[in-house]
């Protein structure tokens, strides 16, 4: 089914099927009762990307059918936020008659927020010059009469900022607002409502935790900053330089002072912890000063590599956020030897698809030393 053709009346049945499939997939393990966190049935995505199709004087968004690979026109996109849908329509009205801005326009990316901000990236198959920038500034100023909007231009080996390359999102987590700098062309959780559910679930799961928290793959601090209240200190790692900068910025923005972020991959951190390598990027940070008894992992679709899986199995508590149940199953084959699954949740980040975002809390088996 194409995203433009979703039927919100089918949402509950779709979610029930997804939950059943997930439980069946992990039936080899002793899993607790599954907790479901549904999505809003429409307008749940905070970001969207479209190709642009030129047809005579016309100009419109397109997507490609996942099975036939054929293109189809997109004038309205029900999964995306209402803000994205509104800007999509108004932007094209302004682009169509403007030969400088529409020429060789290839793609348009949208990043919106619950707090009403939106960033639009125009991607081109041509170099962007001063004339393009002047026209783009006029376009931005016109749209700003209606929207809290910023505009970015991209071309091969080129990025032009007209003001800034990010939005500031505000998420209300257990009645407390957290602000997050979200950077253009970087990973953010697409479904903001379900993301809030994920963070609150993680807070509940760790509310009685002791010691410090180690977080691998921390991104811009989405989990890091709210969870910091449950721990003495948080040691977080992230490989992306831009995300590390955003995480530190967000810690300052939210006045969270017990978080340390290292720019390292999980593999590098494992080597550092085992004393196999030294990294200048660690600066004055001494790993021996942390008493990490809980580890949070939110790995990419490939899951945890064997060395990282072995590393996290040494912690008392493991909070595992998974975007791929297949690799979660593979990792549980290892982790279930030392830990029991005490919490199990399905977060429906991607309604009407087979994709399942899920979370498990694992606790060291009582007869094994922590």
Secondary structure, 3 states (H helix, E strand, C coil): CCHHHCCHHHHHHHHHHHHHHHHHHCCCCCCCCCEEECCCCCCCECEEEEEEEEECCEEEEEEECCCCCCEEEECCCCCECHHHHHHHHHHHHHHHCCHHHHCCEEEEEEEECCCCEEEEEEEECCCCCHHHHHHHHHHHHHHCCCCEEEEEEEECCEEEECCCCEEEEEEEECCEEEEEEEECCCCCCCEHHHHHHHHHHHHHHCCCCCCEEEEECCCCCCCHHHHHHHCCCEEEEECCHHHHHHHHHHHHHCCCCCEEEEECCHHHHHHHHCCCCCCHHHCCCCHHHCCEEEEEECCCCCCCCHHHHHHHCCCCEEEEEECCHHHHHHHHHHHCCCEEEEEEEEECCCCCCCCCEEEEEEEECCCCCC
